[in-house]
Amino acid sequence: MDTAVVDELLTTTRAVRKRLDLERGVPDSVVMDCLRLAIQAPTGSNMQGWRWMVVKDPGKREALADLYRRAFYDYRDMMAAAMPDRAADPGAQRIRDSAEFLADNLHRVPIHVVPCILGRPGAMDNITGAGLYGSIVPAVWSFQLALRSRGLGSAYTTLHLTYENDAAEILEIPDSVTQVALIPVAYTQGTDFKPAPRRPIEKITYLDLWRRPFPPTS
């Protein structure tokens, strides 16, 4: 296995919004190939309860985008009121601009994928919730990595879940099924994505006890 290629894939798979190509279609075969790879991910008790809604219909994409947009602007305004100091931060402004672009253009993204899992969270405890979402989220990330390897971009979004029941009605998803995300999928404008700035791993990794530093590695 070429670790350099794998490392590049893992460090350059970004949440893509502004650089999604909204004019170029995505072949069904590409989406299905990526989903075939995705379902090789591990799943709790090997239940394989994942289900995948691929949304191409323009009317349904418009309807889902409307739900997302409503939730996004409510969330944006709430965060602005809660953290007014971030308004002047250039990095935060870039993220807001990117997020607003997606909210305003989600209906134009050629493919929406809604990953689902059989079952409902209900009033579950932490272990049950971890098991439910842990049985689908790894597959979603594998799907996003597979897209990246083929020149497509995506973003893991969850704001439409504010109106999950409305989305379920649009897509005729049964009440017994949980929607996990809405993944916009499109080819990217360019493929020159770079690793993102992150805190040094030594600052956020502990050994045996909380906040005990991990010893330096050579």
N, C-alpha and C positions, 0 to 999 in steps of 0.2 A: 504494500500500500504506500502510495506517495504521500508522506506526511506533509510535505510542503503544500501540496494541492489541497489536502484536507484542512490544514491550518488556515490557508487563505479563505476557503469557503466559510469556515467557522468564524473568522474574524472580520469578514466583510459582508456578511448577510445582514443588511440594515432594514429598519422600518422605512420603506420607500413610499413617499407621498407625492411630492412635487415632480419627481422624475419618472412617474408612471406614464407610459405612452398611451394616451387616451384615444388615439386615432387608429391604432393597430390592433387587429383582432388576434385572439388567442385560439389556436386549433384545439378542438376537443381532445385529440390524441395526446397533446402535451399535458393537459390537465390530468387526464386519466393515467398517463405514465407516472406523473408525480404522486398521484394518490396511491398507485400500486406500491411505490417505494414507501410512502407514508405508513401504510398498514403493516410494514415490517417492524414498526416500533413495538416496544413492550407494552402490555396492557394487563391490568390487574386480573389475576386468576385465569389469564388467557381467555377472558370472556369475549373480547373483540366486539364490544358493544357500540363501537363507533359507527356513525352514519354520516354521510357527506351530502349536503345540499349544494349543488352547483347551479347558480342562478345566472342565466343569460338573458332572459326575457326583459326587454327594456322597461316595460311597465312595472314589473316586480322589482327591478333594480332601483327604479325611481321611488317606489314606495318604501323600500328598505332605506334608501338614502334619506328620505324625508324623516323617518324615525331617528336615524343616526344624527341628522342635522339638528333636530329639536333637542336631543339629549346633549349634543356637543355644546351648543351655545348656552344651555343652562349650566353645564359643568364649567365652561370657560368663565362665565360671569361669577359663579360661586367661588372659583379659585382666585379670581382677580380681587374679590372682596375679602377673602380670607388671607391672601398674601400680597398686599398692594406693593410691597417693596420689590417684588420680582418683575414688575412692569418695566423697570429701567434696566434690567439685566439683559445684555445682548444675546446670551445663549438661550435664555428663556424666551426671548422675542422670536428667535429663529424657530424654536419648537412650536410656538403659538402660530406663527405664519404658516408653517408646514401643516400643522393640524387643521387650521382653518381652510387651507387649500383643499385638503382631502374632504372635509365636511361639505364644502361648496361644490365639489366635483365628483363625489362618490358615485353619483348616478351615471357618470360618463365612463367609469372604469368598466372594461368589457366583461369581466367575470367577477362575481361575488361567490365566495365559498363560505358556507355556514357549517362548521363542524358541529356535530351533535353526538350525544352519548345517551344510550338507553337508560332510563331511570330519571328520578328527580332528586335534587338535594334536600328539599324539605327543611326540617329543623335538625339537620344532621350535626353530629359532633365532628371534631377536627379529623379524627382518623377516617371516618366515613367519607367526609368531604375530600380529604386528600386522596383516598382511593378512587372516588368517582372522577375527579378532574385529572388525577394522575394516569387514568386509563385512556385519555384522549389528548392531553396537551403534548406529550412527547411525539405523538403522530402528527400533530399540527406543525410542530417545529421541523420535523423531518420533511413534511410537505413544503414548507417555506425554503428549506435548504435545497431541496430538489428543484424548486422553481429558480432559485438563484443560479444553480449550476447550468441552467438552460437559458439564461439571459432574461429571466423574468423577475419582477419585484413583487413584494407583498408587504402588508403591515398587519400585525395582530391587533385587532380592535375589539372592544367589548361594549361600547357605549350604546349600541342599539338594544342591548339587553335591558335597558331601562324600560323598553316597550316590548319585552320578549313575547308577551301574549299577542300583541298586534302583529309582530313578525311571524309568529306561529300561524296566525290566521291567513296572512298573505301567502305563506308557503305550504299551508295545510299540514303542519307538523303536529302530531298528536300530543295531548297533554302529558303523556308518560315519557316524553323525550325532552332532554335538556339541551338547549343551544349553548355553545361554549364561547363562540366568537363570530366575527364577520371578517373574512380575509379578502380584501380587494386584490385582484390578480391582474397584472398586465406586463407586457414587455417594458423594459426600462429604456430611458433615453441615456445611452451610454452604459458601460458596465464597470467604470473605474471607481468603485466604492472602496473606502479605506476603513481601517480599524477606527473605532470611536475612542475618545478619551475616557479613561476609566481610572479610578483610584488604584494605587499600587496594591497588588494582591496581598502583599505582606501586611498591609494595614487592616485588612478585613478577613484574615484567616487566623483562626485560633487553634491551639493545640490542647486537647483534653479538657480544658476549663475555659469558660467564657472570658474573653479578653486576654488570655495567656498568649503572648506572641508565638507565632510559629518560628522555629529557629531558622537562621539564614541558610539557604541552599546554595550549593556551588554551581 
